[in-house]
Amino acid sequence: MTKRISNIKVTLHVQCVLGDFSRFKPNESITIMGDKCKAVLNNHSSRPFCRHCHERCKVSIIIKADGEQKNGCICSTSCLLSFFAQFVNSVPCDGCHVKGNKYGCYKCSEASCNCWFHKECAEAPPEINHHPSHPEHPLFLTDHSPTRDDTPCEACGQKILSPCYTCLTCEFKVDLICGIKPLASAIEYPVSHDHPLALFKKREEDKGPCEVCKESIGGPFYSCLECNNIFFHVDCVHLSKEVNLPCHSTHPLKIITPESLIDDDAERKCHFCVIQPENMLYHCSLCNFTLCLGCTKLPPPLVVDHTNTHTHPLRLFSSKIAFACNVCGVLGYDNMLYLCLKCDFLVHIHCVGLPQVININRHDHRISFTHHLGHGRAHCGVCRQSVKQYYGAYVCSICPNYAVHSQCAVDLTVWDGLELEGTPDISEDIAPFKVLGDNLICHFSHRGHNLLLVKDYVTVRDYYEWFRCDACICPIEFGPFYICPICPFFLHAKCANLPTKKKLVFDPTPYKLEYLGVYLYCNLCKMISCGFVYISQGFIKNYHYVDIHCGSISEPFVHNGHFHPLFFVTTKKDRHCNACKRVPDGYMLTCGACGFYLCLYCATLPEKIWHMSDEHPLILYYGEKANGKNWCEVCEMELDPSIWFFTCYEDCEVALHVQCALGDFSRLKPNWRFINKERIYKVVFNNHSSRPLCSNCHDRCKVPHILKEDDEQKNGYTCSMSCLKGLE
């Protein structure tokens, strides 16, 4: 585009003038990947940076996310989705909503979003003219939410799901697949039947299964008008009773039922996805080669050309052989591999197209892929097993001894799914406070008032329970700590320095430190707390909220209860905690040298407490020795010496179960109120001469902190979390 202004000739690229969002009106609200956004004019004197490519936005209309917590602009559609070269197994596409294998696909560029797209769905045109179902007006690809009245697709009759194609003139809508692959109203010469077939949007009643896959039909279908009860799925109608595929070119595959495979050694699982079909499958009886219908429709590519994996094109080898993958180094049998005959290079299908530079939740720096690890790096930073020096792995350029197995690094519970090659490494400001002067700060959790540092302080026993850190809710025994001169707000110095953003092993995306002022339940230590919490920015909901006690554990973790450093591992049924003998859910800490396991509740126990049963502090006893019998001073039950407990080391012979010493509400501040199921509770001390009765279990409340119902008419007490749930 060229325009002459006076004697100055101005020339602009069409893309620079229009961009990818020129069809949106300024300030028009849109939804992208579930986030509310709006189109804005890029007309300020200082162009904003795109939050994905980190370059200045040049086009006239850009997309900006609504809300204070999701700032940043997007300059193009390529910044919305990133190409994912790896093989992805059984992940549903967020475009067509079909679940299946993907050989090269797209993923949302936001690490916190788990949206995946087939390549053809991601590359769907934004506008379609002269669509067979609606030739009068153009159809535009929109990401509008599904309609409340279950408006069906005008082409296939199924419920419209986002994204879809919409006519802005007459509200005509078709789903994504019907937009890019319109269904033929009739098939004159189908491969699956001898007579012409006609398309029907829906069935009045269930008359019979699909002739090819033998599964029920719930959506649009093809039917023969000459034959009775002959029906086909729209994606099965092009499958014949016998197919020839490049991945098995020696013989044709015939469609049969699994029951017809009568030999014991007949292969019943799909060669590619290793799923055993229930109704129909394709089989070669000469080679004992089996495919499910899904892999028959979308087989892996015969040749892949990925120079980051290998310099030459790689060819699919579909025979089961034993080999060592040149990329990951894993030795074993595999059904699917690619090879280069020139170089004797063999690679798993899921090792093709590995990203070159990534972030993982087990390391603070970026790590990059290398084809040959070399000497000096012994153990993987994720699984703690040895890493072979002659194969590929991920290494850190800053930490010379850090390495990760390639398959451990790209596990989507460890990696956020983003390729960072060519993306600048921009450091973020994660400081939790600003220094205002000598011993004076402004902390993000208490912006209304400044906090003053107290360096020298030793608590008095009578005030031990009252002065509690608002971050960890633990008593403040001695300095240094920060205090608000105006209101009762306290922070340990170490808690005040907790980073506002941190990588934790429980989610591939970083966590953000927040102070919400409400009680939250941590799924890791099974405790409720009203203090600081790390909140996930990702999509794994099980560990969305993490107590700062659990969030402060980093690898390697050193604990006085064990001689060796500990590392995170997922729990299993045969893994019980050595401190409490329970089998927790989710994650544990383990010692690779001696099989020691520690749950996160026991790992975050205080090593010293004060308790009303003794005038001396009680120390956490790790069960390393058993000197006779011990009895709990609170519940008067015998203590198991192999389970950790609190005891006095001043010859008082006072011992307490951990649960009796702390209870379930030790991370709630005294006199703190909260609402649970429309009931208001207040945290109170259980320090009277007569212990109150619990409203649920009707036993005497034994623990030091209990809940009192804050109601004059209902003056009940609750002693534990199980009793609190029992009252719901």
Buried (B, 14 or more C-beta within 10 A) or exposed (E): EEEEEEEEEEEEEEEEEBBBBEBBEEEEEBBBBEBEBBBBEBEEEEBBBBBBBEEEBBBBBBBBBBEEEBEEBBBBBEBBBBEBBBBBBEBEBBBBBEEBBBBBBBBBBBBBBBBBBBBBBBEBEEEBEEBEBBEEBBBBBBBEEEBEEEEBBBBBBBEBBBBBBBBEEEEBBBBBBBBBBBBBEEBEEBEBBEEBBEBBBEBEEEEBBBBBBBBEBEBBBBBBEEEEEBBBBBBBBBBBBEBEBEBBEEEBBBBBEBEEBEEEEEBEBBBBBEBEBEBBBBBBBEBBBBBBBBBBBEBBBEEBEBEBBBEEEBBBBBEBEEBEBBBBBBEEEBBBBBBBEEEEBBBBBBBBBBBEBBBBBBBBEBBBBBBEBEEEBEBBBBBBEEBBBEBBBBBBEEBEEBBBBBBBBBBEEBBBBBBBEEEEEEEEEEEBBEEEEEEBBBBBBBEEEBBBBBEEEEBEEEEBBBBBBBBBBBBBBEBBBBBBEEEEBBBBBEBBEBBBBBBBBBBBBBBBBBBEEEBBEBBBBBBBBBBBBBBBBBBBEEBBBBBBBBBBBBBEBEBEBBEBBBBBBEBEEEBBBBBBEEBBEBBBBBBBEEEBBBBBBBBBBBEEBBBEBBEEBBBBBBBEEEEEEBBBBBBEEEBBBEBBBBBBEEEBEBBBBBBBBBBBBBBBBBEBBBEBEEBEBBBBEBEEEEBBBBBBBEEBBBBBBBBBBBEEEEEBBBBBBEBBEEBE
